[in-house]
């Protein structure tokens, strides 16, 4: 974001350097690093903890079918024939 004070993020992929939750600065350029593998684990752990705490509430029960889920048929009319999570 050229108008903001936020620096760009880079994601490391499994099997590469495990840089996570840190930033590097070279000259006047700063980059934040996130390990994709660790990030996915953290999001998954957080979601599982949340559903354990909140999953039985009526609000969650009423709205869970509107939340992200595997859609093997795609997301029509945007993308058909390829599975997506949406």
C-alpha positions as CSV (number, residue, x, y, z in Angstrom):
1,X,0.0,0.0,0.0
2,X,2.0,3.0,-1.2
3,X,-0.1,5.4,0.9
4,X,0.1,3.5,4.1
5,X,2.7,2.7,6.7
6,X,2.3,-1.1,6.4
7,X,5.1,-3.0,4.9
8,X,4.7,-5.9,2.4
9,X,4.4,-9.5,3.6
10,X,6.2,-12.5,2.1
11,X,5.1,-16.1,2.8
12,X,7.7,-18.9,3.0
13,X,6.5,-22.3,1.6
14,X,6.9,-25.7,3.2
15,X,10.4,-27.1,2.7
16,X,12.0,-23.7,2.5
17,X,13.3,-21.3,5.2
18,X,11.0,-21.2,8.2
19,X,11.0,-17.5,8.8
20,X,7.9,-16.6,10.8
21,X,6.5,-13.6,12.6
22,X,9.4,-11.4,12.0
23,X,10.6,-8.7,9.6
24,X,13.8,-7.9,7.8
25,X,15.0,-4.5,6.7
26,X,17.5,-3.9,3.9
27,X,18.2,-0.3,3.3
28,X,14.9,1.5,3.4
29,X,12.9,-1.7,2.4
30,X,11.2,-3.7,5.1
31,X,9.4,-7.1,4.6
32,X,7.4,-9.1,7.0
33,X,7.9,-12.9,6.9
34,X,5.3,-15.5,7.6
35,X,5.7,-19.3,7.3
36,X,2.7,-20.5,5.3
37,X,2.9,-23.9,7.1
38,X,3.0,-22.3,10.6
39,X,0.3,-19.7,9.7
40,X,-2.1,-22.4,8.5
41,X,-1.5,-24.4,11.7
42,X,-2.2,-21.3,13.8
43,X,-5.4,-20.5,12.0
44,X,-6.5,-24.1,12.2
45,X,-5.8,-24.3,15.9
46,X,-7.6,-21.0,16.5
47,X,-10.7,-22.1,14.5
48,X,-10.8,-25.5,16.3
49,X,-10.6,-23.7,19.7
50,X,-13.3,-21.2,18.7
51,X,-15.7,-23.9,17.4
52,X,-15.2,-25.9,20.6
53,X,-16.1,-22.8,22.7
54,X,-18.8,-21.3,20.5
55,X,-20.0,-24.1,18.2
56,X,-23.1,-25.1,20.2
57,X,-24.5,-21.6,20.4
58,X,-27.7,-21.0,18.5
59,X,-26.2,-18.2,16.5
60,X,-23.4,-20.4,15.2
61,X,-25.9,-23.3,14.5
62,X,-28.1,-20.9,12.5
63,X,-25.3,-19.5,10.4
64,X,-22.8,-22.3,10.0
65,X,-24.2,-23.4,6.6
66,X,-23.5,-19.8,5.3
67,X,-19.8,-20.0,6.4
68,X,-16.9,-21.2,4.3
69,X,-17.1,-24.9,3.3
70,X,-15.8,-27.2,0.7
71,X,-17.8,-26.8,-2.5
72,X,-16.8,-29.7,-4.8
73,X,-18.9,-28.2,-7.7
74,X,-17.1,-24.8,-7.5
75,X,-18.7,-21.4,-6.8
76,X,-21.1,-20.7,-9.6
77,X,-21.3,-18.4,-11.5
78,X,-17.7,-17.4,-10.7
79,X,-16.0,-20.7,-11.1
80,X,-17.5,-24.1,-12.0
81,X,-16.1,-27.5,-12.2
82,X,-13.2,-27.0,-9.8
83,X,-13.5,-27.6,-6.0
84,X,-13.1,-24.5,-3.9
85,X,-13.5,-23.5,-0.2
86,X,-15.8,-20.5,0.0
